[in-house]
Every structure is written in structure tokens, then in C-alpha cells.
Amino acid sequence: MKNRQKIIALLLGAAVSLTALGGCGQKAQEEETAEDVAIVEAAVPTVGDLTLRGEFIATMNPDDSVYVIPKTTAEVLQVKVSAGDVVAQGDVLAVLDDTIAQINMENAQIAAKNAQITLDNAQHSYNLSFGDGATTINDMQSDSTLSQAEDGVTQLQESLVDAMDEQAKYKDKLADAEAELAAVKEDYDYREDVDEIKDYAESLKNDGNMAGYAAAMERYQAAAAQDAKWQQTIDGYKSALDQLDESIEKLQDNIDTTYESYSQAVTSTNIKNGEMQEEQKKVSQNSISQAQLSMENSKLTVEQAQENLDMYTLKATISGVVETVNIKEHDFATSSNPAFVISNKDTMTATYYVSEDVRNTFSIGQPITIEKDGKVYDGEVLEIGSAIDAATGLFKVKASVKGDTSQFLSGTKAKVTTNTYFTKNALIIPYDAVYYDGTQAYVYTVEDGVAKKTNVTTGLFDVDNIVITEGITKEDMVITTWSAQLREGVAVSVQAPQE
């Protein structure tokens, strides 16, 4: 643009010269003399700072975003949230089928209860035989009473173990029967009630499809037979388990009662014998230690079973907004696919990419502005990449965004503006004051009323100003406007700048 303006001005100057030559000789002489004086504006360089600003396209994302990934594979029974919902940390997001985990938990609890019984028995036995109370009980029992009481306790404990074993077997049978019933439902394509097939057959009949009705009814009868069979089996197992629960409870009560009699018999016998056997005491202590170890192991098993059970309830690990939901009811959740993505949008970040030379001008904490949907936000640089990004060939820069960022959508774009190149305490002149002869930059200065062509070295520049690093000083008067008469050695008339 500047060069085009100069060419137009030259053509206009030439036209003026030709017109002057067509007049009288005196007037031509006056015009010619006037052409030897260039009318210009001039000023000394400004000493100051020049800063350039760059614009970049950034991707907006939450600073805190998590994937909720199932730790097991199971059918999804419930999905309690949708994309866009706001959740708090610990809120339930989905519930998976935990049937197997529940069975494992019940078995672990039974094992822990048995271990507790064993430990209690060992501690009772030790206290009765070697505790302080062994010498204070006056009610003496005979050896036969001791033997009978001990046999009673042993028999009841054996019965309790047998009942618990039977209970575990029936639970396994119940699980198998329920699995068989589930297979029947899958084979005959109904969810809860076998009458779903009958209802479907009736709908075919109402539509006049008698052949379809007959086939559906045949399938209904076959399914109903299988359904009834397994429902009856399941009911029988549940009834047996109820009876076993009652038996176990009664046996435990009887053990407590019988053990009280046994305790008195043991104490009486110890007193009657007159002294404790140290070896028997050690054996009893070892029994307690082993029972305690077994109890601790069973507690760990229960804790592990609880942890496994907890895996079937998916909860929010942070508070925020549900970005995506990747599961739905009756699908199978797996650990290979995130079920939910949750973002905390209280703090958003802008990520953009710059060239190496721009990267080298950045600093941590450098202010930026972000423009999105007509709104402007302040921010600052948080991270400056030290390695080239393989995908873009540029350096990654991450910046924070201040203010209310709740309306930002993750992954959307925004414009980032920030300082890039800058120089301080430099000589600055107007950009239009610099001319070029090939690649050599030069300016015109005023010395003793004439124009002097001076080669210069330029630095940073923008659309209005340019930095001069070599060639002139801050005292030099630099011509800042162009004239058709402007050349080396021409007389100049410096005018005040036009308003």
C-alpha cells in the first residue's frame, strides 16, 4: 500500500511538472525551483517499548475431569443419571447385578461367624480351666457330669456345623435353580411372568393370525411347564433355607445353655483335681491363638467380599456435571469402557499450540484473554510445553480461565489473545518512514536543511511502528512523511504534523 501511494504521488508530481513547462518562462522557472524543496514532516525517534499480540484458537476443557470405570463385568440394572445432570461426590450413578457377590458375602459372613464361635469356645475353655473363676465356684460336679456336659457341647457344635454346611448347599442349589429359571426366560423370551407369552398369543389371535396364535400357545405351554418346575424348586429351596435358619438359631442358643453347664463342670473338676496342668494350659492358649488368627482371616475375607460387592454400585468420585453416559439398562458394563465422564467446571483451562519462537516468548503466569460467544475472560499461562506435540508439530500451552466458567462446554473452541514478541527501551519510528532498496532498509534524516539517506537495521514492528536497532540515534531528525521530491541531498522544508 505504501509503495502504491508513492507511485501515484510520483505520477502526480510529473503531471504538475509538464503543466508548468507549458506556461511562460518565468513561471516555469519558479515551479522548477519549488520542486527542489521537499515539504515533509519529521521527528526524533521515540525511546520506548513495542509489544506484539498474537491470537490463537484454544480448546476449552475442565481442569478436573474423571472417568468412572466399572471394576467388574455385570448386567446394568439401573442408570440413575443422564448427561448434563449435576452430581455430588458419592452419589450413586448406576447399579449392577450383584447376585454372585451377595452369595459370596453371605458365605464369608457364615465363615466369620463360625470362626467367632470357635474363638469364643477356646476362650471359654481357657477361662474355665485356668481363669481366676476356676477356684471360686463351690458347686462341684462329678466327672460323669463333666463328661456328659462336654459331650453335649460337642454334639451341638457338630450339629451346628452340619446345619451350616447344609445351609451353604441349599444356597448353591437355590442359585443354580435361579440360573436355570433365568435360562428358561431367555430361551422362551419373557422377562418376569410366563403369561407374557400368553398375552402375546392373544394379541395374535385378536389380529386374526391363528397360525401364529397356535405356535405362540404351544410355546407358552412348554414355557409354563418349565417355569412352574423351577419356580416350585426355588420355593422348596427357600423354604428349606428358612427352616435351616431357625435350626441354626436354636442350636446356637442350646450351645450357650449347654456350655454354661459344661463351664461349671470343668471348673468343678479343675478345683477337685487341685492343680492346673501347665502343658494343658499351653495347649489351650495355642487354641486361642489359632482361633484368633482364623478370626482375623475371616474378617479380611468379609472386607474383601464387601469391597467386591461395592464394585457393583457405581458412584461419582468427584462433584460436577455428568458429561457422557455410555451405559444403559440391561446392557453389560465392562472395565474396558468408561461408564460415565464427570467434569468439575469450577475451573476451566484453555489449551492451544504455538511455534517454537512464540513459545520462547511465553512465561508462567503471563496474562491472557479468552473470547467466547461475545464474552471476554481473563486468564494466565499455567504450563508451557517443553517438547513438540507429535500430532501438530507445535508446542502445547495450557492456561487457566478466571470467572464463571460453568457455561463452557467441554471440547469447544475459543479465541486466546496474549503478548508474543516485545522489545524494551528501543528506538521507535513510524513504520512508513522506512524504505527498502532490495533487502536494505533506509530512512531519510534531516541534516543542515537537506535530506540524507541513511541505511538502518530494523527490528520488531507492527502496522504503525518499527524498531531501529542500528543506523540512527535518538537525536536524529527522521523524515516521517513521503514527498515526490524526497531524495539524497534535496533541500527539505519541515512542517508541523497535520491534525
PEKA-V897686 format. One record per residue. N is the residue number from 0. PHI is phi as a letter, one per 30 degrees, with the letter a starting at -180 (999 if undefined). PSI is psi as a letter, one per 20 degrees, with the letter a starting at -180 (* if undefined). D_LAST is the distance of its C-alpha to the last C-alpha in Angstrom with 1 decimal. Layout:
((N:PHI:PSI:D_LAST) (N:PHI:PSI:D_LAST))
//
This chain:
((0:999:g:21.8) (1:d:g:20.1) (2:d:h:23.3) (3:d:g:23.4) (4:d:g:19.9) (5:d:g:21.2) (6:d:g:24.4) (7:d:g:22.9) (8:d:g:20.8) (9:e:g:24.1) (10:d:g:26.0) (11:d:g:23.6) (12:d:g:23.8) (13:d:h:27.6) (14:d:g:27.7) (15:d:g:26.0) (16:d:g:28.6) (17:d:h:31.5) (18:d:g:30.6) (19:d:h:30.4) (20:d:h:33.8) (21:d:i:35.3) (22:c:a:34.7) (23:d:r:36.5) (24:d:h:37.0) (25:d:g:35.1) (26:d:h:31.9) (27:d:h:32.3) (28:d:h:32.7) (29:d:g:29.5) (30:d:h:27.5) (31:d:h:29.2) (32:d:h:28.2) (33:d:h:24.6) (34:d:i:24.8) (35:d:i:25.9) (36:c:p:22.6) (37:c:p:19.8) (38:c:o:16.2) (39:b:r:14.4) (40:c:q:12.1) (41:b:q:14.3) (42:a:q:15.0) (43:d:q:18.3) (44:d:q:19.4) (45:c:p:19.2) (46:c:o:22.7) (47:a:b:23.2) (48:c:q:24.7) (49:b:p:24.0) (50:b:p:26.0) (51:c:q:26.7) (52:c:q:28.2) (53:c:q:30.9) (54:c:p:32.5) (55:b:q:36.2) (56:c:p:38.9) (57:c:q:41.4) (58:c:p:44.8) (59:c:p:45.5) (60:b:q:49.0) (61:d:q:50.8) (62:d:h:51.3) (63:b:o:54.9) (64:b:p:56.8) (65:b:q:60.6) (66:c:p:63.1) (67:c:o:66.3) (68:c:p:69.0) (69:d:q:72.7) (70:c:j:75.1) (71:a:r:77.9) (72:c:p:78.7) (73:a:r:79.9) (74:d:p:79.7) (75:d:o:76.9) (76:c:h:78.5) (77:b:q:75.4) (78:c:o:71.6) (79:c:i:70.2) (80:b:r:66.5) (81:b:r:64.0) (82:e:p:60.6) (83:j:i:58.0) (84:d:q:60.4) (85:c:p:59.6) (86:b:q:62.4) (87:c:q:63.3) (88:e:p:64.9) (89:j:i:68.6) (90:d:q:68.4) (91:d:p:70.9) (92:c:h:69.2) (93:a:q:72.4) (94:b:p:76.1) (95:c:r:78.2) (96:d:o:82.0) (97:c:k:83.6) (98:e:g:87.3) (99:d:g:88.3) (100:d:h:86.4) (101:d:g:88.2) (102:d:g:91.5) (103:d:h:90.7) (104:d:g:89.6) (105:d:g:92.9) (106:d:g:95.0) (107:d:h:93.1) (108:d:h:93.8) (109:d:g:97.5) (110:d:h:97.7) (111:d:h:96.1) (112:d:g:98.5) (113:d:g:101.4) (114:d:h:100.2) (115:d:g:99.9) (116:d:g:103.5) (117:d:g:104.7) (118:d:g:103.0) (119:d:g:104.3) (120:d:g:107.8) (121:d:g:107.6) (122:d:h:106.5) (123:d:g:109.2) (124:d:g:111.8) (125:d:g:110.8) (126:d:h:110.7) (127:d:h:114.0) (128:d:h:115.7) (129:b:j:114.1) (130:d:r:112.1) (131:d:h:113.1) (132:d:i:114.5) (133:d:h:117.0) (134:c:j:119.4) (135:c:i:119.0) (136:d:p:120.2) (137:c:i:123.7) (138:d:n:124.3) (139:d:p:126.0) (140:c:q:126.2) (141:d:r:128.7) (142:d:h:127.9) (143:d:h:128.5) (144:d:g:126.0) (145:d:g:123.4) (146:d:g:124.2) (147:d:g:124.0) (148:d:g:120.7) (149:d:g:119.2) (150:d:h:120.4) (151:d:g:118.9) (152:d:g:115.5) (153:d:g:115.6) (154:d:g:116.6) (155:d:h:113.9) (156:d:g:111.2) (157:d:g:112.5) (158:d:h:112.4) (159:d:g:108.9) (160:d:g:107.7) (161:d:g:109.6) (162:d:g:107.9) (163:d:h:104.4) (164:d:g:105.2) (165:d:h:106.3) (166:d:g:103.2) (167:d:h:101.0) (168:d:g:103.0) (169:d:h:102.6) (170:d:g:98.9) (171:d:g:98.8) (172:d:g:100.9) (173:d:g:98.7) (174:d:g:95.6) (175:d:g:97.4) (176:d:g:98.6) (177:d:h:95.1) (178:d:h:93.8) (179:d:g:96.5) (180:d:h:95.6) (181:d:h:91.9) (182:d:h:93.1) (183:d:g:95.1) (184:d:h:92.1) (185:d:g:90.1) (186:d:g:92.9) (187:c:j:93.4) (188:i:l:89.8) (189:b:q:89.7) (190:c:g:87.8) (191:c:g:89.9) (192:c:p:92.8) (193:d:i:95.0) (194:d:i:95.2) (195:e:h:91.7) (196:d:g:93.6) (197:d:g:96.0) (198:d:h:93.2) (199:d:g:91.7) (200:d:g:95.1) (201:d:h:95.4) (202:d:h:92.0) (203:d:h:93.3) (204:d:g:96.4) (205:d:h:94.5) (206:d:i:92.6) (207:i:j:95.9) (208:c:n:95.6) (209:d:h:99.1) (210:d:g:99.2) (211:d:h:96.1) (212:d:g:97.7) (213:d:g:100.9) (214:d:g:99.0) (215:d:h:96.8) (216:d:h:99.9) (217:d:g:101.6) (218:d:h:98.7) (219:d:g:98.7) (220:d:g:102.3) (221:d:g:101.9) (222:d:g:98.9) (223:d:h:100.6) (224:d:g:103.6) (225:d:g:101.5) (226:d:g:99.3) (227:d:h:102.3) (228:e:g:103.9) (229:d:h:101.0) (230:d:g:100.2) (231:d:g:103.8) (232:d:g:103.7) (233:d:g:100.5) (234:d:h:102.0) (235:d:g:105.1) (236:d:g:103.2) (237:d:h:101.2) (238:d:g:104.4) (239:d:h:105.9) (240:d:h:102.9) (241:d:g:103.2) (242:d:h:106.9) (243:d:h:106.1) (244:e:g:103.5) (245:d:g:106.1) (246:d:g:108.7) (247:d:g:106.3) (248:d:g:105.5) (249:d:g:109.3) (250:d:g:110.1) (251:d:h:107.5) (252:d:g:109.0) (253:d:h:112.5) (254:d:g:111.4) (255:d:g:110.2) (256:d:g:113.5) (257:d:h:115.7) (258:d:h:113.8) (259:d:g:114.5) (260:d:g:118.2) (261:d:h:117.8) (262:d:g:116.0) (263:d:h:118.9) (264:d:g:121.3) (265:d:g:119.5) (266:d:g:119.2) (267:d:g:122.8) (268:d:g:123.9) (269:d:g:121.8) (270:d:g:123.4) (271:d:h:126.8) (272:d:h:126.5) (273:j:h:125.5) (274:a:q:122.9) (275:c:q:119.8) (276:c:o:119.7) (277:d:h:116.8) (278:d:g:116.6) (279:d:h:116.3) (280:d:g:113.6) (281:d:g:111.5) (282:d:g:112.0) (283:d:h:110.8) (284:d:h:107.7) (285:d:h:106.9) (286:d:h:107.2) (287:d:g:104.6) (288:d:g:102.3) (289:d:g:102.5) (290:d:h:102.0) (291:d:g:98.9) (292:d:g:97.5) (293:d:h:98.2) (294:d:g:96.6) (295:d:g:93.4) (296:d:h:93.3) (297:d:h:93.8) (298:d:g:90.9) (299:d:h:88.6) (300:d:g:89.8) (301:d:g:89.0) (302:d:g:85.5) (303:d:h:84.9) (304:d:h:86.2) (305:d:g:83.8) (306:d:g:80.8) (307:d:h:81.9) (308:d:h:82.2) (309:d:h:78.7) (310:d:i:77.3) (311:d:j:78.2) (312:c:o:75.7) (313:d:p:72.1) (314:b:q:69.8) (315:d:p:66.1) (316:d:i:65.4) (317:b:r:62.1) (318:d:q:60.4) (319:l:b:57.8) (320:c:p:57.4) (321:d:o:59.8) (322:d:g:57.8) (323:b:q:60.6) (324:b:o:64.3) (325:c:j:66.4) (326:b:q:69.9) (327:b:r:71.7) (328:e:p:75.1) (329:i:j:78.2) (330:d:r:76.2) (331:c:p:77.1) (332:d:q:74.6) (333:b:q:74.6) (334:d:i:73.2) (335:d:i:71.5) (336:b:p:69.0) (337:d:p:66.7) (338:d:h:67.7) (339:b:q:64.6) (340:b:p:61.0) (341:c:p:59.6) (342:b:p:56.1) (343:c:o:54.8) (344:c:j:51.3) (345:d:h:50.5) (346:b:o:48.8) (347:c:q:47.0) (348:b:q:45.8) (349:c:p:43.3) (350:c:p:44.6) (351:b:r:42.4) (352:b:p:42.8) (353:b:r:40.5) (354:d:r:40.9) (355:d:g:42.3) (356:d:h:39.1) (357:d:g:37.3) (358:e:h:40.4) (359:d:i:40.4) (360:c:i:37.0) (361:d:q:38.4) (362:b:q:40.2) (363:d:p:42.5) (364:i:i:40.8) (365:d:p:37.4) (366:d:q:35.4) (367:b:r:34.9) (368:b:q:33.8) (369:c:p:36.0) (370:c:p:35.0) (371:b:p:37.9) (372:h:l:38.2) (373:i:i:34.8) (374:c:q:35.6) (375:c:p:34.2) (376:b:q:36.6) (377:d:q:36.3) (378:a:a:38.7) (379:a:q:39.5) (380:d:p:41.2) (381:c:g:45.0) (382:b:q:46.4) (383:b:o:45.3) (384:d:q:47.8) (385:c:i:49.5) (386:b:q:51.0) (387:d:p:49.8) (388:d:p:50.6) (389:d:h:53.2) (390:d:h:52.0) (391:c:h:48.3) (392:i:j:48.2) (393:b:r:45.5) (394:c:p:45.5) (395:d:p:46.0) (396:b:p:43.8) (397:b:p:44.9) (398:b:q:42.7) (399:d:q:43.6) (400:b:p:42.0) (401:c:q:41.6) (402:j:a:42.1) (403:d:o:44.4) (404:c:j:45.2) (405:d:h:48.3) (406:d:i:46.8) (407:d:p:46.2) (408:c:p:48.7) (409:d:p:50.2) (410:i:i:49.1) (411:d:r:46.0) (412:c:q:42.7) (413:b:q:39.4) (414:c:p:36.0) (415:c:p:35.5) (416:b:p:32.2) (417:a:r:32.2) (418:d:q:30.8) (419:c:e:32.3) (420:c:q:31.1) (421:a:q:29.4) (422:b:q:29.1) (423:b:q:28.7) (424:h:l:27.6) (425:c:q:26.3) (426:d:p:23.9) (427:b:p:20.9) (428:b:r:18.3) (429:d:q:16.1) (430:e:h:18.6) (431:d:i:17.3) (432:d:i:18.1) (433:c:p:21.8) (434:c:r:24.1) (435:b:p:27.7) (436:c:n:30.9) (437:i:d:33.3) (438:c:i:33.2) (439:d:p:31.9) (440:d:q:28.3) (441:b:r:26.5) (442:b:r:23.3) (443:c:p:22.4) (444:c:r:22.2) (445:c:p:22.0) (446:b:p:25.3) (447:h:k:26.4) (448:i:j:23.7) (449:b:q:24.7) (450:d:p:23.8) (451:b:p:26.2) (452:d:p:27.0) (453:b:p:27.8) (454:d:p:29.6) (455:b:r:28.6) (456:c:p:30.1) (457:c:q:27.8) (458:b:c:28.5) (459:d:q:27.2) (460:b:q:24.0) (461:b:a:22.3) (462:d:i:19.8) (463:c:h:16.8) (464:b:r:18.6) (465:b:q:21.8) (466:c:p:24.3) (467:c:o:25.7) (468:c:h:29.3) (469:b:q:30.5) (470:j:h:29.4) (471:b:r:26.8) (472:c:r:26.6) (473:d:i:24.1) (474:c:i:24.0) (475:d:q:23.1) (476:c:o:19.9) (477:c:p:18.9) (478:d:p:17.0) (479:c:i:14.5) (480:b:r:13.8) (481:c:q:16.7) (482:b:q:18.1) (483:d:h:21.4) (484:d:i:22.7) (485:d:o:22.1) (486:a:r:25.5) (487:e:p:27.8) (488:i:i:28.3) (489:d:q:25.9) (490:d:q:24.2) (491:b:q:20.5) (492:c:o:17.9) (493:d:p:15.2) (494:c:q:11.9) (495:d:q:9.1) (496:e:q:6.4) (497:d:q:3.8) (498:d:*:0.0))
//
